[in-house]
Each structure stands twice: as C-alpha cells, then as structure tokens.
C-alpha cells in the first residue's frame, strides 16, 4: 500500500498588483475548499495589457494535495 497519494490540479490566480499576489490569492482561495495543500508549481505567467500598459497579472499553478485515507 502506498504511503501517500497526491492529486494535482490547476488553478489560475489574478491580481492587479503582481504575480506573487496572484499566486497567493489562488492558493488561499483553493485552501478554503481543499485540505492539506502541499506544493504549488508555477506553470505559466502572463500579463493583461491595455493601451500599452500592464493592467493585470495572471498565474497558472499546479497545486497538489494529499488524499485522505480511511482508518
């Protein structure tokens, strides 16, 4: 029997401040409905541009969480 099993899913966070704020928001929001988050890997970063100016930051994360076993 494996000691640990993890699932990986993708989430996208957005922010008008920075990629870091977008990542933090994505993880904090995911943590409200998914327990035992373990790792978030940055898959992609991009920016929203309007009239030649950066207006927003988006970050795509692969987050992993541990499956809970039944005792």
Residue frames as a rotation matrix with the C-alpha (Angstrom) as fourth column:
UNK 1
0.583 0.813 0.000 0.00
0.813 -0.583 0.000 0.00
0.000 0.000 -1.000 0.00
UNK 2
-0.088 -0.653 0.752 1.46
0.532 -0.669 -0.518 3.43
0.842 0.355 0.407 -0.88
UNK 3
-0.530 -0.202 -0.823 2.41
0.838 -0.270 -0.474 5.72
-0.126 -0.941 0.313 1.99
UNK 4
-0.289 0.427 -0.857 0.99
0.011 -0.893 -0.450 8.81
-0.957 -0.140 0.253 0.32
UNK 5
-0.288 0.269 0.919 -1.11
0.955 0.153 0.254 9.60
-0.072 0.951 -0.301 -2.72
UNK 6
-0.481 0.051 -0.875 -1.44
0.125 -0.984 -0.125 13.12
-0.868 -0.169 0.467 -4.09
UNK 7
0.366 0.591 0.719 -3.68
0.896 -0.015 -0.443 14.70
-0.251 0.807 -0.535 -6.67
UNK 8
-0.726 -0.573 -0.381 -2.53
0.393 -0.800 0.453 17.60
-0.564 0.179 0.806 -8.85
UNK 9
0.333 0.841 0.428 -4.95
0.922 -0.195 -0.334 20.15
-0.197 0.505 -0.840 -10.25
UNK 10
-0.648 -0.576 0.499 -4.53
0.696 -0.713 0.081 23.51
0.309 0.400 0.863 -11.96
UNK 11
0.430 0.711 -0.556 -5.75
0.800 -0.586 -0.130 26.86
-0.418 -0.388 -0.821 -10.69
UNK 12
-0.232 -0.443 0.866 -5.38
0.737 -0.661 -0.141 30.36
0.635 0.605 0.480 -12.12
UNK 13
0.158 0.209 -0.965 -4.93
0.843 -0.538 0.021 33.40
-0.515 -0.816 -0.261 -9.90
UNK 14
0.150 -0.067 0.986 -5.24
0.714 -0.683 -0.155 37.04
0.684 0.728 -0.054 -10.96
UNK 15
0.205 -0.116 -0.972 -4.07
0.806 -0.544 0.235 40.30
-0.556 -0.831 -0.018 -9.45
UNK 16
0.886 0.039 0.463 -3.66
0.312 -0.787 -0.531 43.92
0.343 0.615 -0.710 -10.43
UNK 17
0.806 -0.578 0.128 -0.50
-0.483 -0.517 0.707 44.10
-0.343 -0.631 -0.696 -8.25
UNK 18
-0.231 -0.960 -0.157 1.89
-0.964 0.205 0.168 41.22
-0.129 0.190 -0.973 -9.07
UNK 19
-0.013 0.120 -0.993 2.35
-0.420 0.900 0.114 37.56
0.907 0.418 0.039 -9.94
UNK 20
-0.895 -0.364 -0.257 3.15
0.082 0.431 -0.898 36.91
0.438 -0.825 -0.356 -6.28
UNK 21
-0.666 0.722 0.187 -0.18
-0.601 -0.370 -0.709 38.39
-0.442 -0.584 0.680 -5.20
UNK 22
0.109 0.697 -0.709 -1.95
-0.936 0.311 0.162 36.35
0.333 0.646 0.687 -7.89
UNK 23
-0.352 -0.326 -0.877 -0.28
-0.103 0.945 -0.310 33.14
0.930 -0.019 -0.367 -6.65
UNK 24
-0.998 -0.034 0.054 -1.04
-0.055 0.020 -0.998 33.91
0.033 -0.999 -0.022 -3.02
UNK 25
-0.358 0.933 -0.023 -4.69
-0.879 -0.346 -0.330 34.60
-0.316 -0.098 0.944 -3.81
UNK 26
0.089 0.363 -0.928 -5.03
-0.718 0.669 0.192 31.40
0.690 0.649 0.320 -5.82
UNK 27
-0.628 -0.401 -0.667 -3.53
0.128 0.792 -0.597 29.26
0.767 -0.461 -0.446 -3.04
UNK 28
-0.950 0.276 0.145 -5.55
-0.223 -0.277 -0.935 30.94
-0.218 -0.920 0.325 -0.29
UNK 29
-0.112 0.954 -0.277 -8.78
-0.992 -0.126 -0.031 30.53
-0.065 0.271 0.960 -2.25
UNK 30
-0.006 0.054 -0.999 -8.06
-0.425 0.904 0.052 26.87
0.905 0.425 0.017 -3.05
UNK 31
-0.867 -0.432 -0.248 -7.22
0.041 0.434 -0.900 26.22
0.496 -0.791 -0.358 0.61
UNK 32
-0.559 0.738 0.377 -10.78
-0.808 -0.386 -0.445 27.20
-0.183 -0.554 0.813 1.58
UNK 33
0.517 0.847 -0.123 -12.21
-0.850 0.491 -0.191 24.13
-0.101 0.203 0.974 -0.14
UNK 34
0.624 -0.399 -0.672 -9.26
-0.021 0.851 -0.525 21.73
0.781 0.342 0.522 -0.44
UNK 35
0.887 -0.293 0.358 -7.48
-0.392 -0.067 0.917 20.46
-0.245 -0.954 -0.174 2.66
UNK 36
0.478 -0.781 0.402 -3.84
0.191 0.540 0.820 19.57
-0.857 -0.315 0.408 3.03
UNK 37
0.969 -0.245 -0.040 -2.38
-0.121 -0.326 -0.938 21.51
0.217 0.913 -0.345 0.11
UNK 38
0.630 -0.776 0.005 1.27
0.578 0.474 0.664 20.57
-0.518 -0.416 0.748 -0.27
UNK 39
-0.504 -0.861 -0.066 3.01
0.472 -0.339 0.814 22.20
-0.723 0.379 0.577 -3.23
UNK 40
0.763 0.625 -0.166 2.19
0.177 -0.449 -0.876 24.79
-0.621 0.639 -0.454 -5.88
UNK 41
-0.323 -0.860 0.396 4.23
0.662 0.094 0.743 24.78
-0.676 0.502 0.539 -9.06
UNK 42
0.087 0.294 -0.952 4.19
-0.413 -0.859 -0.304 27.78
-0.907 0.420 0.047 -11.39
UNK 43
0.086 0.039 0.996 3.21
0.710 0.699 -0.089 26.57
-0.699 0.714 0.033 -14.85
UNK 44
-0.210 -0.055 0.976 2.71
0.875 -0.456 0.163 29.85
0.436 0.888 0.144 -16.65
UNK 45
-0.190 0.155 -0.970 2.70
0.553 -0.799 -0.236 33.60
-0.812 -0.581 0.067 -16.04
UNK 46
-0.384 0.028 0.923 1.20
0.844 -0.395 0.363 36.26
0.375 0.918 0.128 -18.25
UNK 47
-0.740 0.115 -0.662 0.03
0.277 -0.845 -0.457 39.84
-0.612 -0.522 0.594 -18.11
UNK 48
0.295 0.857 0.421 -3.07
0.926 -0.149 -0.347 41.66
-0.235 0.493 -0.838 -19.29
UNK 49
-0.767 -0.615 -0.183 -2.18
0.515 -0.760 0.396 44.70
-0.383 0.210 0.900 -21.41
UNK 50
0.453 0.871 0.188 -4.47
0.861 -0.372 -0.347 47.65
-0.233 0.319 -0.919 -22.12
UNK 51
0.979 -0.038 0.199 -3.34
0.053 -0.899 -0.434 50.62
0.196 0.435 -0.879 -24.17
UNK 52
0.305 -0.952 -0.012 0.30
-0.026 0.005 -1.000 49.56
0.952 0.305 -0.023 -23.88
UNK 53
-0.302 -0.352 0.886 0.18
-0.861 -0.297 -0.412 49.32
0.408 -0.888 -0.214 -20.07
UNK 54
-0.717 0.033 -0.697 0.17
0.226 0.956 -0.187 46.24
0.660 -0.292 -0.692 -17.85
UNK 55
-0.180 0.775 0.605 -3.20
-0.756 -0.502 0.419 46.15
0.629 -0.383 0.677 -16.10
UNK 56
0.665 0.458 0.590 -3.14
-0.735 0.544 0.406 42.71
-0.135 -0.704 0.698 -14.52
UNK 57
-0.531 -0.842 -0.101 -1.12
-0.839 0.538 -0.077 39.62
0.119 0.044 -0.992 -13.73
UNK 58
0.709 0.705 -0.034 -2.23
-0.696 0.706 0.128 36.03
0.114 -0.067 0.991 -14.17
UNK 59
-0.500 -0.857 0.125 -0.51
-0.866 0.490 -0.100 32.93
0.025 -0.158 -0.987 -12.92
UNK 60
0.575 0.601 -0.556 -1.35
-0.578 0.779 0.244 29.28
0.580 0.181 0.794 -13.58
UNK 61
-0.339 -0.649 0.681 -0.39
-0.940 0.268 -0.213 26.94
-0.044 -0.712 -0.701 -10.76
UNK 62
0.086 0.287 -0.954 -0.38
-0.132 0.952 0.275 23.16
0.987 0.103 0.120 -10.45
UNK 63
-0.158 -0.092 0.983 -1.32
-0.966 -0.191 -0.173 22.55
0.203 -0.977 -0.058 -6.83
UNK 64
-0.358 0.013 -0.933 -1.06
-0.039 0.999 0.029 19.20
0.933 0.047 -0.358 -5.11
UNK 65
-0.045 0.365 0.930 -2.95
-0.986 -0.166 0.018 17.90
0.161 -0.916 0.367 -2.15
UNK 66
-0.919 -0.393 0.011 -2.87
-0.381 0.884 -0.271 14.65
0.097 -0.254 -0.962 -0.25
UNK 67
-0.015 0.899 -0.438 -5.71
-0.321 0.411 0.853 12.16
0.947 0.153 0.282 -0.44
UNK 68
-0.251 0.015 0.968 -7.02
-0.968 0.006 -0.251 11.29
-0.010 -1.000 0.013 2.98
UNK 69
-0.715 -0.051 -0.697 -7.03
-0.173 0.979 0.106 7.63
0.677 0.197 -0.709 3.88
UNK 70
0.443 0.865 0.234 -9.75
-0.599 0.092 0.795 5.86
0.667 -0.493 0.559 5.77
UNK 71
-0.648 -0.691 0.320 -8.76
-0.672 0.320 -0.668 4.42
0.359 -0.648 -0.672 9.09
